[in-house]
């Protein structure tokens, strides 16, 4: 996530020893890490918000959030919708 957006989540930032660290070709990438809740419809999903410590990141959605959604992606129309089961 970019730094400006991450600043909003900084209140939930974990101590540095709990930050994610990933091995990359050029060394270790340290990710600043915060806890947050995403509320969608009636549900709240706990997520980790991460941003590279040493360079600007991109705004991406992680699998933990995606796995908690019923989502319809229409690539042709470039639309995204939350859906509910028909039962």
NORNORJO-V743523 format. One record per pair of residues at least 24 apart in sequence whose C-alpha atoms are under 6 Angstrom apart, sorted by the first residue. I is the first residue (numbers start at 0). J is the second residue. If there is no record, write none. Layout:
i->I j->J
i->I j->J
This chain:
i->0 j->50
i->0 j->56
i->0 j->57
i->0 j->58
i->1 j->55
i->1 j->56
i->1 j->57
